[in-house]
Structure formats: C-alpha cells, structure tokens
Amino acid sequence: MKFFTKLFLLITVLIYINLFFGPLVRATDSGLACPDWPLCYGKFVPEYTFQIAMEVGHRYYSGSIGILILLGAILGFVNPDLKRFRILLLVSLFFLGTQVTLGALTVLKLLDPTTVNLHLLNAVTLLILSLTIYAFSHWMVYYKDYGTFSFQKLISKQNAFLLFTFLITSYQLFMGGRVSTHYAGLACPDFPTCYGEWFPEMIGTIRFQMEHRWTGYLVALSVFLALFLGIRFSYSRSSIFVLKISANLIIIQIAIGAFNVLYRIPKLLTALHTVTGVLLLATLYWVILLQGWNRDLKGDSRA
C-alpha cells in the first residue's frame, strides 16, 4: 500500500510537470515540429532541432507517465488489498487512452483549437484522478480508521459554495485554453482595459480574451468567499490552510495574466500561467476531498 501511495504521488507530480511542458511546447511553436505520429519524420529518434526536441521530449515524457499509470492499474488488479481502487484505476486507464488519442489528433489535425483544448482538459482530468487515488491511499496508510468518502457529507449546505468555486475554476481553465488555442492572448494589448475600454465590442478574439478576464474576476471573488465561508462554517484546520493557499494562488494568477499581456506573452510566463491555474484547481479539489471524507480530520496535520 505504501508503494502504491508513493507511486501515485509520483504520477501526480509528473502529470503536473507535464502540464507545464505541454503549454511550453505550444508557446515555442513546436507542436507541429513532427508532422507525423507516433514517429517523427518516420523515425523513433529523429535528427534534433530545438523544436523537434521539445515535441519528441514531450511525447517520451508523456509515454513514461502512461507506463506508470499502467503499472498502478496492474498493481490494483493483482493485489486484493487494492480492490477498492479498481474503478478509479479503470477510469484513469480510459482517460489515458483518450489522452493518447487526443495527442495524436493534435498533430494529425494540425493543432485544431478544439482538439488542443480537449487535450489540455483531459490531462487535467488525469491529474485529478491521480490525486484522488493518492489521497485515498494516503489516508488508508496513515489512518487505520480512514473511513470512506461521503457524497452526502460533501453536498451539505456548508460545502455548496466550495463546489461552485471548483466548478467555475474548472470552467476558467477551459476559457484559458480557448484563449490560447485561438491565439487570443494579445487580442487586447492593455490590462485591465481593452484598447482603453472596460467594455469593448465583443467581436472576434476580443470576446475570448474579455470573457476569460471576467470569469477570472469571478473566480477570484469566489475563492475569497469560499475561504470566508470555510472559516464561518468551521472547516478543519487543513481545509482552511489549503484555502488560504488557493487565495494566494489566485492573486499570483491574476498578476501573471496581466504580465502576459503587458510583456507580450513571454514563453515561460505563458506556461506558468497554465500550471498556476491547474494548481489552483488542485488545491480546491483537495479541500473537496477533505470535506467529503466522513471522519474528523480537524487538527491533524497529516490531513
């Protein structure tokens, strides 16, 4: 069980790093450095340029993560002590398959915006699944009376706004992907206004950019309100601590978004904007896991 827990902690970290690597491939215009898939110019090891190295490196790195997920699934079906994880593992294998398919279609459909965005969102889903498996196995290792996850507890009145915050943050990731895949990052050259206007005409890529900004403001308000309500409803110390991290992350995320515009989308900053948004989503999801667990973790630092 401890090996299984550490394996999915590693998988979670590797997927998160890949969510930086993938946008960096796109930011460096390396997405079509190899016009074919799964080989590159018909070779497993092609002649490298910087862009080919980025694209092929991303493929190899992603493939190694897939192998680890497959290893975790095998462990889950071989070891009877892990049988409670089998449904989650099967769902993970499904999304691993769709991720591979979307990766291939991203190349074969010449960076079709919808396909690229789905590729990102599918990777985030894999991250959430891996984080879920890690959390449950972690609690099983460190808590003998670990209990079970309770949806009834989660959907209680005191957690309603937390769930809304998670959903609107998920939607914002989709909006951010839409801005990126439609090259709308500089549709408005200034910030916080757009061509000097707070409410510009919503046409073309300006609409994508402004809808992303306005949703970002709603996410920021929601995160701070979720923290306030968490304190109001006496969430566990662990939940409050993670919500405070979320509140700091949303401030950082807005600042990165502004600098992306003002400094004309620097490559590293663009990728950082994506992974900060994903980290924000992950912290909110961790609070959801804590709030849905049907044992009192209040005051326990290991939670």
C-alpha positions in Angstrom: 0.0 0.0 0.0 2.8 2.4 0.8 4.4 1.7 -2.6 1.1 2.2 -4.3 0.6 5.5 -2.5 4.1 6.8 -3.4 3.6 5.6 -7.0 0.5 7.8 -7.4 2.1 10.7 -5.7 4.9 10.4 -8.2 2.4 10.1 -11.1 0.5 13.2 -9.8 3.7 15.3 -9.7 4.8 14.1 -13.1 1.4 14.9 -14.7 1.6 18.4 -13.1 5.1 19.0 -14.6 3.7 17.8 -17.9 1.0 20.4 -17.7 3.9 22.9 -17.8 5.8 21.0 -20.5 2.8 20.8 -22.9 2.0 24.6 -22.9 5.7 25.2 -23.4 5.7 23.1 -26.5 2.9 25.2 -27.8 4.4 28.5 -26.7 7.6 27.7 -28.6 5.7 26.8 -31.8 6.9 23.2 -31.5 3.5 21.5 -31.7 4.0 20.6 -35.4 7.7 20.1 -35.4 7.0 16.5 -36.2 4.3 16.3 -38.9 3.6 12.6 -38.2 2.6 10.5 -35.2 3.8 8.5 -33.2 7.1 8.7 -35.1 8.8 11.9 -36.1 9.7 12.1 -39.8 9.3 8.3 -39.7 11.9 7.8 -37.0 11.8 6.9 -33.4 14.9 9.0 -32.8 14.9 11.8 -35.4 17.5 14.4 -36.1 17.0 17.0 -33.5 16.4 20.7 -33.7 15.2 22.7 -30.6 11.5 22.4 -31.7 11.8 18.7 -32.5 13.5 18.1 -29.2 10.6 19.9 -27.4 7.9 17.9 -29.3 9.6 14.5 -29.1 10.6 15.1 -25.5 7.0 15.8 -24.6 5.9 12.6 -26.3 8.5 10.5 -24.5 7.8 12.1 -21.1 4.1 11.6 -21.6 4.7 8.0 -22.6 6.6 7.4 -19.4 3.7 8.7 -17.3 1.4 6.3 -19.2 3.6 3.4 -18.3 3.5 4.3 -14.6 -0.3 4.6 -14.7 -0.5 1.2 -16.4 1.8 -0.2 -13.6 -0.5 1.3 -11.0 -3.5 -0.4 -12.6 -1.8 -3.7 -12.7 -1.0 -3.4 -9.0 -4.6 -2.6 -8.3 -5.9 -5.7 -10.0 -3.1 -8.1 -8.8 -3.3 -7.0 -5.1 -6.6 -7.8 -3.4 -5.9 -5.2 -0.8 -6.2 -2.5 -3.6 -9.5 -3.7 -5.0 -11.4 -0.6 -3.7 -9.3 1.4 -6.2 -10.1 -0.6 -9.3 -12.9 1.6 -10.6 -10.7 4.7 -10.3 -7.9 2.8 -12.0 -10.2 1.8 -14.9 -11.4 5.4 -15.3 -7.7 6.5 -15.3 -6.9 4.0 -18.0 -9.8 5.3 -20.1 -8.6 8.9 -19.8 -5.1 7.7 -20.5 -6.4 6.2 -23.8 -8.3 9.4 -24.7 -5.2 11.5 -23.9 -3.0 9.4 -26.3 -5.8 9.7 -28.9 -6.1 13.5 -28.5 -2.3 13.8 -28.6 -2.2 12.1 -32.0 -5.2 14.1 -33.3 -3.5 17.3 -32.1 -0.7 16.6 -34.7 -2.8 15.0 -37.4 -5.5 17.7 -37.3 -2.8 20.4 -37.4 -3.4 21.9 -34.0 -7.1 22.2 -34.3 -8.2 24.5 -31.4 -10.9 22.3 -30.0 -8.6 19.2 -30.1 -5.8 21.1 -28.4 -8.1 22.4 -25.7 -9.5 18.9 -25.1 -6.0 17.6 -24.8 -5.3 20.0 -22.0 -8.5 19.4 -20.2 -8.1 15.6 -20.5 -4.7 15.9 -18.9 -6.2 17.9 -16.0 -8.7 15.2 -15.6 -5.9 12.6 -15.3 -4.2 14.8 -12.7 -7.4 14.9 -10.6 -7.9 11.1 -10.9 -4.3 10.5 -9.8 -4.6 13.0 -7.0 -7.8 11.2 -5.8 -6.1 7.8 -5.8 -3.1 9.2 -3.9 -5.3 10.9 -1.3 -7.4 7.9 -0.6 -4.4 5.5 -0.4 -2.5 8.0 1.7 -5.3 8.2 4.3 -5.6 4.4 4.3 -1.9 4.1 5.1 -1.8 6.7 7.8 -5.3 6.3 9.3 -6.4 2.8 10.4 -10.0 4.1 10.8 -9.7 6.0 7.5 -13.5 5.9 6.8 -14.9 6.4 3.3 -15.7 9.3 1.0 -19.3 10.6 1.6 -21.0 12.5 -1.2 -23.9 13.2 1.2 -21.4 15.0 3.5 -19.8 16.8 0.6 -23.1 18.2 -0.8 -24.2 19.6 2.5 -25.1 23.3 2.7 -21.8 24.3 4.2 -19.9 22.9 1.2 -22.2 24.2 -1.6 -20.2 27.3 -2.4 -16.9 25.4 -2.3 -18.3 23.1 -5.0 -19.4 26.1 -7.1 -15.9 27.6 -6.7 -14.3 24.4 -8.0 -16.7 24.3 -11.0 -16.2 27.9 -12.0 -12.4 27.4 -11.7 -12.7 24.4 -14.0 -14.6 26.4 -16.5 -12.0 29.1 -16.3 -9.3 26.6 -17.3 -11.5 25.8 -20.4 -11.7 29.5 -21.1 -8.0 29.9 -20.8 -7.4 27.1 -23.2 -9.7 28.7 -25.6 -7.8 31.9 -25.5 -4.5 30.1 -26.1 -5.7 27.8 -28.9 -7.3 30.7 -30.8 -4.2 32.9 -30.2 -6.3 35.5 -28.4 -3.7 36.2 -25.7 -2.9 39.7 -27.2 -6.4 40.4 -28.6 -6.3 43.2 -26.0 -2.9 44.9 -25.8 -3.6 46.5 -22.5 -4.7 45.5 -19.0 -7.1 45.7 -17.2 -8.9 47.6 -20.0 -9.0 46.5 -23.7 -8.0 49.3 -26.1 -8.7 51.7 -23.2 -12.3 50.4 -22.7 -13.7 48.4 -19.8 -16.4 47.0 -22.0 -15.1 46.8 -25.6 -17.1 45.5 -28.5 -17.2 41.7 -28.2 -16.0 40.6 -31.6 -13.6 38.0 -32.8 -10.8 37.1 -30.4 -11.5 40.1 -28.2 -14.6 38.2 -27.0 -12.4 35.2 -25.9 -10.0 37.4 -24.1 -12.6 39.5 -22.2 -14.7 36.5 -21.3 -11.6 34.9 -19.8 -10.8 38.1 -17.8 -14.3 38.5 -16.5 -14.5 34.8 -15.5 -11.1 35.2 -13.8 -12.5 38.1 -11.7 -15.5 35.8 -10.7 -13.1 33.0 -9.8 -11.1 35.4 -7.6 -14.2 36.6 -5.8 -15.4 33.0 -5.4 -12.1 31.8 -3.9 -12.0 34.5 -1.3 -15.7 34.0 -0.4 -15.0 30.2 -0.2 -12.3 31.0 2.3 -14.6 33.3 4.3 -17.3 30.6 4.4 -14.8 27.9 5.3 -13.9 30.0 8.4 -17.6 30.7 9.0 -18.6 27.1 8.9 -15.6 25.9 10.9 -13.8 23.8 8.3 -10.9 21.7 9.5 -7.6 23.4 10.0 -6.3 21.5 7.0 -9.1 22.8 4.8 -8.6 26.4 5.9 -4.9 26.2 5.3 -5.3 24.9 1.8 -8.0 27.5 1.0 -5.5 30.2 2.1 -3.1 28.7 -0.4 -5.8 29.0 -3.0 -6.4 32.6 -2.2 -2.7 33.4 -2.6 -2.6 31.5 -5.9 -5.5 33.5 -7.4 -3.6 36.7 -6.7 -0.5 35.3 -8.3 -2.5 34.1 -11.3 -4.1 37.5 -12.0 -0.7 39.1 -11.8 0.8 36.5 -14.2 -2.1 37.1 -16.6 -1.5 40.8 -16.5 2.2 40.5 -17.1 1.4 38.1 -20.0 -0.4 40.9 -21.8 1.9 43.7 -20.8 5.1 41.9 -21.8 3.6 40.4 -25.0 3.2 36.8 -23.8 6.7 35.6 -22.8 7.0 31.8 -23.3 7.9 30.7 -19.8 5.3 33.1 -18.3 2.6 31.7 -20.6 3.3 28.1 -19.4 3.5 29.3 -15.8 0.0 30.9 -16.2 -1.4 27.5 -17.1 0.2 25.5 -14.3 -0.7 28.1 -11.7 -4.3 27.8 -12.8 -4.1 24.0 -12.6 -2.5 24.2 -9.1 -5.4 26.5 -8.0 -7.9 23.9 -9.2 -5.9 21.1 -7.5 -5.9 22.9 -4.1 -9.7 23.5 -4.3 -10.1 19.8 -5.2 -8.0 18.8 -2.2 -10.3 20.8 0.1 -13.3 19.0 -1.5 -11.7 15.6 -0.7 -11.1 16.8 2.9 -14.6 18.0 3.3 -16.1 14.8 1.8 -14.2 12.4 4.0 -16.5 11.0 6.6 -14.1 11.2 9.6 -13.0 14.3 11.5 -9.5 15.3 10.3 -9.7 18.6 12.2 -6.4 19.4 13.9 -4.5 16.6 12.3 -1.5 18.0 10.4 -1.2 14.8 8.3 -4.5 15.5 6.6 
